[in-house]
């Protein structure tokens, strides 16, 4: 079995390196055993209409980083949403009876609950302090991804991008025009897990790279056929980038991920959403 070692450099630089030592990798290029995640420092507070491609290109230049073929940029959902002006003013929200009912049950602001319902197709769980919904994009998540953290005023909410896959594809095209290299782009958000504590970065938008790696039919080390091995590859890259981004006041919303892509066609984050008929729990 391969042993993995993470090398953490100066945290203020936002660098994380992970490499495998020993063992043998099968089914993938051996170079995939080494990955680096480098947060791009110095990005300003993003405002509606800001050109993310220009801000990212300037940050790459400051870090003296030149994009290579196969590089991936992991971009926090929040800066994408800000640039796309996905804000809501609490003062303009009028809660429905359903929103007020759920607000009493969860202890949340009825206006926030109304905003959550407007982004959702169904309520999965509602208990004190928690409101889990199925987002219109198919994602099962807390609060429909609506957030107030790291916003300058508490009277505004920030929603997910209208379509994160479209946002990722657009940003990839813009970066290709500006830099001459089309990187893979992942738009990430932090998700909780129903059977584990803590949050982890996942991919909610993908462009220019595979999202799901289906390895069913391959052989394991002992010649047995893999029957259920589907790798959430874009989620794994997003999770690695999350170590360099941080989750609080670090202000590092863009990470350059460098490794080796599996030999697969590009996909989208929708590939990672479990179809409703296969969902045994919600």
Secondary structure, 3 states (H helix, E strand, C coil): CCEEEEEECCHHHCEEEEEEECCCCCCCCHHHHEEEEEECCCCCCCCCCCCHHHHHHHHHHHCCCCCCCCCEEEEEHHHHHHHCCCEEEHHHCCCCHHHHHHHHHHCCCHHHHHHHHHCEEEEEEEECCEEEEEECCCCEEEHHHCECCCCCCCCEEECCCCCHHHHHHHHHHHHHHHHCCCCEEEEEEEEEECCEEEEEEEEEEEECCCCCEECCCCECCCCCECCCCEECHHHHHHHHHHHHHCCCCCCCCEEEEECCCCCCCCCCHHHHCCCHHHCCCC
